Amino acid sequence: MTAESRNIEFPADEAGRQPARRGTAWALAVLTAIFTVAFIDRQILNLLVDPIKGSLGITDVDFSLLQGLAFMASYVALSPMFGWLADRTNRRNLLAGAVTVWSLCTILCGLTQDYSTLFMARIGIGAAEACVTPAAWSMLADLYERKRLSRALSIFLIGPYIGTGLAMILGGFLLGIGDDIRALVPIFSGFADWQIVFIAVGLPGIMLGPITLALREPARGESSIGPPTAAIPLREAFAFLWQARSFFVLFFLGMTAIILVLYSVPAWMPAVLIRSLDADPATVGLQYGIVALCAGTGGVLFGPVLGRFLAARGTKYPEVRVPIISAGGLVVAGALLAFLPCYEVGLLAAGLATFFFGLPQAMAATALQVAAPPAMRGLVASIYTFIAGVIGLVLAPTLVAFLTDHVFRDPADVDSSLAIVCCTSAIIALFLTIAAARNYRPLTED
């Protein structure tokens, strides 16, 4: 199998296979809920920067390690394993176990009294959440045929934005009623507000485990994207990716640069609004949460709409054109972050950045699932997650913190640090996605 000969259109088998319909909408709803809960548990930390720093006596760089390294050390290390498992084992069972484990680890974050235990709990969250992308993408690619896959993925990919928004909204609300919770529930009398927040947001995920187990596990190649195939040996799979490196490597890196912005903004935008623009945490949680939820969801859902618009106007392969438009928009949003005269402009800049880094996600996922052979979809998703994790999730929080602590040497200058990281990443993404788009056609046509 070579990059030049691989064709995404396969003839139907002797039974005349048709794309599965039974339970697809419910499966999509559950998978989206899982992704949403994953991001609530992942992103809730970002609203709690100053309360945790005050309780544990740590610096911005120490905190950034909780956001990045602690989470990503296990997330990145286990993503390839989960990609391998997703191509060979029951993906539904993998997801059910994963959501239960990371929810318990989120609750553990609220029970901890020291930095090292909090660090270990974040490692546990990252390890379990590494399962979501390869297992869910692979399931969706088997549940939906190609013409419906981008729409299904766009719905699934609103999960992170709903999750990020809800993390801010729920976190801000819970921070505001911490005293009431302690008065009504005596068991919380010795807990700080930030600990109560972790415990509260960790509980819903426990219920998702049994719900996930009730899903139907689709057969491999059940959709019309490709026929059922046996798992490809890893050596052959990596040989294919190496032959197709002119697309995959450039596209992985271009999207990773966009994802670096995706994680930098939620990680530090609350601190920008609180420190640089003098807003209180409860207000930021509610208002920034609403902005993140609406702008992110709108961006993800508008991506396929824009793709169809481009296709109707004769643009070929819109799934790789939309990321280019996104990168251009992020350059503008990043520049705006450098000039924030007031709180309202800060929310506007956050909204623009959130919209544009949400815009390409469904189309990029579609491009990768279309370009990959059916038996390699989980592996390709896990490699994408691995590269995005190493460069995006690990570097994003720490780069901003490093500039704030060691270049500007003033916590109030976190807005300048965030603007530098976002602008630079967006410019890199623009060049890489343009280069990758030129090499996409051989993977989708004879």
Number of C-alpha atoms within 10 A of each C-alpha: 12 15 21 15 12 17 20 21 15 10 11 12 10 6 6 8 15 12 16 16 11 11 13 19 12 12 21 21 16 17 27 24 21 27 24 25 27 27 21 28 26 22 23 28 24 25 28 24 22 20 16 19 15 10 13 13 12 14 14 19 19 16 25 24 19 25 26 24 25 23 27 30 19 20 27 24 16 20 31 23 16 28 28 21 18 30 23 15 12 15 25 23 17 21 26 24 18 22 27 20 19 27 29 18 24 29 21 21 28 22 18 15 14 13 19 11 14 20 20 17 25 30 22 24 28 27 24 26 28 29 28 27 22 28 29 26 25 27 30 22 29 28 30 24 21 21 10 11 24 28 20 25 26 27 18 25 24 26 26 27 28 25 27 29 31 26 30 33 25 21 31 25 17 22 23 16 13 19 15 10 17 17 12 10 10 10 10 16 14 10 17 19 22 23 24 23 26 25 20 15 22 23 15 14 24 17 13 21 22 14 11 21 15 12 18 15 15 21 14 21 24 21 25 23 24 23 21 17 13 13 14 16 11 12 9 12 19 16 15 19 19 15 14 20 17 16 25 22 16 20 27 24 21 28 29 26 26 30 24 27 32 23 22 23 30 25 26 23 24 26 25 26 26 20 18 21 17 13 15 13 25 21 17 24 27 19 17 27 27 19 21 30 27 18 26 30 24 18 29 30 26 18 28 25 16 20 22 15 13 17 14 11 9 10 12 13 17 23 28 24 21 23 30 24 17 26 32 16 19 29 22 18 24 27 17 19 27 19 14 19 11 12 17 12 14 23 21 18 24 24 22 22 31 29 30 30 27 29 30 31 28 28 27 23 21 24 20 21 25 22 25 26 25 26 23 27 26 31 27 27 26 28 19 24 25 24 18 23 27 20 16 26 29 24 23 29 30 23 18 26 24 17 21 22 18 10 11 14 12 11 17 18 18 24 24 22 24 28 23 17 21 30 22 16 24 29 19 18 31 23 15 23 27 19 17 22 21 12 16 21 14 16 21 18 13 12
